[in-house]
Amino acid sequence: MTLIRSGVKKIRVIDSEKVFLSSLNRHAFSFRSDIGKLKVNVVKEYAAKINPNIIIECIEEPFILENAEKSILIGSPSYVIDCTDDLNSKCDIIEFCERKALKIITSMGAVGKIDASCIRFSNFDLIKGEKEAKKLRLIYKKKFEKVIPNIKSVYSIEPLNENVTDSLLTDQEKKNVKMNFNETNPFIEKNTNKRSLGMFASIPAIFGQAIASVVLTELAGVKMQSLNEIDNKIAQEDLEKEKIGNVLISKLMDDFKKDEQKKNRLYIIFFLKAIYKLNNLNLNSIIIMSQIYSLFLNIMFTKYKFRIDIDLAYDDFLKIANTFNRQSSISQAPSLIVKFIRWDITKPISKNNIILLSKDEITKHKAINKTSDLITKYGKENHDKITEKLRSLN
């Protein structure tokens, strides 16, 4: 409708479907009196009421790649807008436009989406985490044995919302749909009784407006602040931040392991000193024992380096850091001034027993020698909250 109202002189509409009762919540050009009519004809009638001079060409058949020369290419279109919900047809349309060097923009699915702020426009390669785009990539590669072209696309980053239903259907109408479904009933859409997710009325309209904005500005030669460029810049910035963050996590992990190994060395040194003091040795024995101790320590420090077995990988430390938002587990201090440390010093090292603390917090934390002191030091609420987060890392 935006294209019609913006002065576009000629539009070719390709669609074999009819208007159904469930179509009314999202089709701006349809009324109840249009139920059962072909969508292309309804669009043509509606367009004439807005702009009598516009030319609407109606093709009342589904898109088939073999017949594309007769449908899409006639008259060398300035732009192709793909809004089909069939992924095989979508692949064919994209491939045909790629072969013929036609400008195209494609729309991903709006089913089960309700948050307008999650709608994005970008080149296809920047789409991340959108399930339909992922499926489309796989089907296209299997079908044409190549990567899908980097075309423009409108999509939503919102996860599917399973509570969405077609809002114009009353409870009774929904009941009738399930009871009276058949292939020829014009009041009942073909897939209504099979579809688990509905269409929220405002989302397809916003998808359409976004597509129209891209097409109209490009045809008019007006350079807009492209969301594609913005998304690319944001993606690059996020990537750089992630790299910096990951390097920091890696350093914190190494520091933690070194601290634990150093602690282990000190324990053994103290142990050897204690044994030495307990023995009533003469001069010759002292010399011999000193040589043995020196040899023992030399072997342990140079060859084995008192390495303790810390069976944790980088991903484990990354998960711990993200669980606590890369901040102090107690005071939420930022990651630039925190380090990994054992939560309960009486328990062995594991991903369920490591937290993040600031330098000052670590000094005080090291003075805690038993589990009960953790509750005394941090309070039961903080203790339980941290313990629960650590349990969730399993």
C-alpha positions in Angstrom: 0.0 0.0 0.0 2.9 2.4 0.7 4.2 1.9 -2.8 0.8 2.7 -4.3 0.5 5.9 -2.1 4.0 7.0 -2.9 3.5 7.4 -6.7 4.9 4.1 -8.1 3.4 3.9 -11.6 3.4 0.2 -12.2 3.3 -2.8 -9.9 3.1 -6.5 -10.8 1.5 -8.7 -8.1 2.2 -12.5 -8.3 0.0 -14.6 -6.0 -2.3 -17.6 -6.5 -3.9 -17.4 -3.0 -7.3 -16.2 -2.0 -8.4 -13.9 0.9 -9.4 -16.0 3.9 -11.0 -15.1 7.2 -7.7 -15.4 9.0 -6.1 -13.0 6.4 -8.0 -10.0 7.7 -5.8 -9.3 10.7 -2.8 -8.5 8.5 -4.0 -7.6 5.0 -4.7 -3.9 4.9 -6.5 -4.1 1.5 -9.0 -6.8 2.5 -12.5 -6.7 4.1 -14.9 -9.5 5.0 -16.7 -9.0 1.7 -13.4 -9.9 0.0 -13.2 -13.4 1.5 -12.9 -16.0 -1.3 -11.5 -13.5 -3.8 -8.1 -13.7 -5.3 -5.6 -11.5 -3.4 -4.2 -10.0 -6.6 -7.6 -8.8 -7.7 -8.4 -7.3 -4.3 -5.1 -5.4 -4.4 -5.9 -4.1 -7.9 -9.4 -2.9 -6.8 -8.0 -1.2 -3.6 -5.2 0.5 -5.5 -7.6 2.0 -8.0 -9.4 3.8 -5.2 -6.2 5.4 -4.1 -4.6 6.2 -7.5 -6.8 5.6 -10.6 -3.7 6.0 -12.8 -1.6 3.3 -11.4 -1.2 0.1 -13.4 -1.5 -3.1 -11.4 -0.7 -6.3 -13.3 -2.1 -9.5 -11.7 -0.5 -12.9 -12.2 -2.8 -15.4 -10.6 -0.4 -18.3 -10.3 2.4 -19.4 -7.9 6.0 -18.5 -8.8 7.7 -21.3 -10.7 11.3 -20.9 -11.7 10.7 -22.4 -15.2 8.0 -19.8 -15.9 9.9 -16.8 -14.3 10.7 -15.3 -17.7 6.9 -14.9 -18.3 6.1 -13.6 -14.8 8.9 -11.6 -13.1 11.0 -10.4 -16.0 8.4 -9.0 -18.3 9.0 -5.3 -18.7 12.4 -5.4 -16.9 11.2 -4.6 -13.3 13.1 -1.9 -11.3 12.8 -4.0 -8.1 11.6 -7.4 -7.0 10.1 -7.7 -3.5 9.9 -11.3 -2.2 7.3 -11.9 0.5 6.6 -15.5 -0.1 6.5 -17.8 2.9 7.5 -20.9 1.0 11.3 -21.3 1.3 11.7 -23.4 -1.9 9.9 -20.7 -3.9 12.0 -18.0 -2.0 15.2 -19.8 -3.1 14.0 -19.9 -6.7 13.1 -16.2 -6.7 16.5 -15.2 -5.3 18.3 -17.4 -7.7 16.4 -16.1 -10.7 17.1 -12.5 -9.7 20.7 -13.3 -9.2 21.0 -14.7 -12.7 19.3 -11.8 -14.3 21.0 -9.1 -12.1 17.7 -7.8 -10.8 17.5 -5.8 -7.6 15.7 -7.8 -4.9 14.8 -7.5 -1.3 13.5 -10.5 0.7 11.4 -10.7 3.8 11.9 -13.3 6.5 9.0 -14.7 8.5 6.8 -12.5 10.7 4.9 -15.5 12.3 5.1 -15.6 16.1 6.7 -12.1 16.3 5.3 -9.3 18.4 8.1 -6.9 19.2 8.4 -4.2 16.6 11.7 -3.0 18.0 13.3 -6.3 17.0 12.7 -5.7 13.2 15.9 -5.2 11.3 17.1 -4.4 7.7 20.5 -5.5 6.5 22.4 -7.6 4.0 21.7 -11.3 4.3 25.1 -12.2 5.6 24.6 -10.1 8.7 21.4 -12.0 9.8 22.3 -13.9 12.9 20.1 -16.2 15.0 17.0 -16.0 12.7 15.7 -19.5 12.2 14.1 -19.0 8.8 17.2 -17.4 7.4 19.2 -20.4 8.6 16.9 -22.8 6.9 16.9 -20.7 3.7 20.7 -20.8 3.6 20.7 -24.6 3.9 17.9 -25.1 1.3 19.6 -22.7 -1.2 23.0 -24.4 -0.8 21.5 -27.8 -1.3 19.4 -26.7 -4.3 21.9 -24.6 -6.2 25.2 -25.9 -4.6 26.4 -22.4 -3.7 26.1 -19.8 -0.9 23.0 -17.6 -1.0 23.7 -14.2 -2.6 24.2 -11.3 -0.1 20.8 -9.6 -0.9 18.9 -7.1 1.2 16.6 -8.5 3.8 14.0 -7.5 6.4 13.8 -9.8 9.4 13.2 -9.9 13.2 15.8 -10.9 15.8 13.0 -11.8 18.2 12.6 -15.4 19.2 9.3 -17.1 18.3 6.5 -16.2 20.7 4.2 -19.2 21.0 1.3 -17.2 22.5 0.5 -15.3 19.3 -2.8 -16.2 17.6 -4.7 -14.7 14.7 -6.5 -11.9 16.5 -9.6 -11.5 14.3 -10.7 -15.1 14.8 -13.2 -15.4 17.7 -13.2 -18.5 19.8 -16.2 -19.8 18.0 -14.6 -19.2 14.6 -11.4 -21.0 15.7 -13.6 -23.9 16.8 -15.4 -23.9 13.4 -12.0 -23.8 11.6 -11.0 -27.0 13.4 -14.4 -28.7 12.8 -15.1 -27.6 9.2 -11.7 -27.4 7.6 -11.6 -28.5 3.9 -9.6 -27.6 0.9 -12.4 -25.6 -0.8 -13.9 -23.6 2.1 -13.1 -19.9 1.2 -13.5 -18.8 4.8 -10.7 -21.1 6.1 -7.1 -20.7 5.1 -5.4 -23.9 3.9 -2.9 -24.2 6.8 -4.9 -22.6 9.6 -5.7 -25.9 11.3 -2.1 -27.0 11.1 -0.4 -23.7 12.2 0.7 -23.6 15.8 1.7 -19.9 15.7 -0.3 -16.9 14.6 0.4 -13.6 13.0 0.4 -10.4 15.2 -1.4 -7.8 13.2 1.1 -4.9 13.4 4.3 -6.9 12.5 3.6 -7.7 8.8 2.7 -4.1 8.3 6.0 -2.9 9.8 7.9 -5.4 7.7 6.1 -4.0 4.6 6.8 -0.4 5.6 10.5 -1.2 6.1 10.7 -2.9 2.7 8.9 0.0 1.0 11.3 2.5 2.6 14.3 0.6 1.2 12.8 0.3 -2.3 11.6 3.8 -2.6 14.7 5.5 -1.4 16.9 3.4 -3.6 14.7 4.0 -6.7 14.7 7.7 -6.0 18.5 7.7 -5.7 18.3 9.0 -2.1 21.1 7.8 0.2 19.6 7.0 3.6 21.5 6.1 6.7 21.6 2.4 5.9 20.8 0.1 8.7 23.0 -2.3 6.9 26.0 0.0 7.5 24.9 0.6 11.1 24.5 -3.1 11.8 27.9 -3.8 10.2 29.5 -1.2 12.3 27.8 -2.5 15.5 28.8 -6.0 14.5 32.4 -5.0 14.1 32.4 -3.1 17.4 30.8 -6.1 19.2 33.4 -8.4 17.6 36.3 -6.2 18.8 34.8 -6.0 22.3 34.4 -9.7 22.3 38.0 -10.2 21.3 39.2 -7.9 24.1 36.9 -9.6 26.6 38.0 -13.0 25.6 41.7 -12.1 25.9 41.0 -10.7 29.4 39.2 -13.9 30.4 42.1 -16.0 29.1 44.5 -13.9 31.2 42.3 -14.2 34.3 42.2 -18.0 33.8 46.0 -18.2 33.6 46.4 -16.0 36.7 44.0 -18.3 38.6 45.9 -21.4 37.6 49.3 -19.8 38.5 47.9 -18.7 41.9 46.7 -22.2 42.7 50.0 -23.7 41.6 51.9 -21.2 43.7 49.7 -21.9 46.7 50.4 -25.6 46.2 54.2 -25.0 46.1 54.1 -23.1 49.3 52.1 -25.9 51.1 54.9 -28.4 50.1 57.7 -26.0 51.2 56.0 -25.5 54.6 55.5 -29.3 54.8 59.2 -30.0 54.2 60.3 -27.3 56.7 58.0 -28.8 59.3 59.5 -32.3 58.8 63.0 -30.8 58.9 62.3 -29.1 62.3 60.8 -32.3 63.8 63.9 -34.4 63.1 66.7 -34.4 65.6 69.6 -34.5 63.1 73.4 -34.4 63.5 75.6 -32.4 61.2 76.2 -35.2 58.7 72.5 -36.0 58.5 71.6 -32.3 58.1 74.0 -32.1 55.1 72.6 -35.2 53.5 69.0 -34.2 54.2 69.6 -30.7 52.8 71.0 -32.3 49.6 68.0 -34.6 49.3 65.6 -31.7 49.9 67.4 -29.5 47.4 67.4 -32.2 44.8 63.7 -32.9 45.5 62.7 -29.3 45.3 64.8 -28.8 42.2 63.1 -31.7 40.4 59.6 -30.5 41.4 60.1 -26.9 40.6 62.1 -27.3 37.3 60.6 -30.4 35.8 57.1 -30.8 37.3 56.7 -27.2 38.5 54.2 -28.4 41.1 51.5 -28.3 38.4 48.2 -29.2 40.0 45.5 -30.8 37.9 43.0 -28.1 37.0 40.6 -29.9 34.7 38.9 -26.8 33.4 39.1 -25.3 29.9 38.8 -21.8 28.6 35.1 -22.3 27.9 34.4 -23.2 31.5 36.0 -20.0 32.7 34.1 -18.0 30.0 30.9 -19.6 31.3 31.7 -18.6 34.9 32.5 -15.1 33.8 29.3 -14.7 31.8 27.2 -16.2 34.7 28.4 -13.2 36.8 28.2 -10.7 33.9 32.0 -10.5 34.0 31.7 -8.5 37.2 32.5 -9.2 40.9 30.2 -11.9 42.2 29.7 -9.8 45.3 29.9 -6.1 44.5 29.4 -6.2 40.7 32.7 -4.4 40.1 33.7 -4.4 36.3 35.8 -7.1 34.8 38.9 -4.9 34.5 39.6 -5.2 38.2 38.4 -8.7 39.0 40.1 -12.1 39.2 39.0 -15.7 39.5 39.2 -17.3 43.0 37.8 -20.4 44.7 34.4 -19.7 46.4 34.8 -22.3 49.1 38.5 -22.9 50.0 37.6 -26.2 51.7 36.3 -27.7 48.4 38.3 -28.7 45.3 38.6 -26.6 42.2 35.7 -27.0 39.8 33.6 -24.7 37.7 31.0 -24.9 40.5 33.4 -23.5 43.0 35.0 -20.5 41.2 33.8 -16.9 41.4 35.0 -13.4 40.4 36.2 -10.9 43.0 38.0 -7.6 43.0 41.5 -7.3 44.3 40.4 -5.9 47.7 37.7 -8.5 48.0 40.2 -11.3 47.3 42.4 -10.2 50.2 39.5 -10.5 52.6 38.1 -13.6 51.0 41.4 -15.5 51.5 41.0 -15.1 55.3 37.9 -17.3 55.2 38.9 -20.8 56.2 35.6 -22.7 56.4 32.3 -22.9 54.7 30.2 -21.5 57.6 32.4 -18.3 57.5 31.1 -17.6 53.9 27.6 -17.0 55.3 28.9 -14.9 58.1 31.0 -12.8 55.8 28.6 -12.3 52.9 25.2 -12.9 54.5 22.9 -15.8 53.8 21.1 -14.1 50.8 24.3 -13.4 48.9 25.7 -16.8 49.8 22.6 -18.6 48.5 22.5 -16.5 45.4 26.1 -17.2 44.4 25.8 -20.9 45.3 22.7 -21.2 43.1 24.4 -19.5 40.2 27.4 -21.9 40.5 25.1 -24.9 40.6 23.5 -23.7 37.3 26.9 -24.1 35.6 26.4 -27.9 35.4 
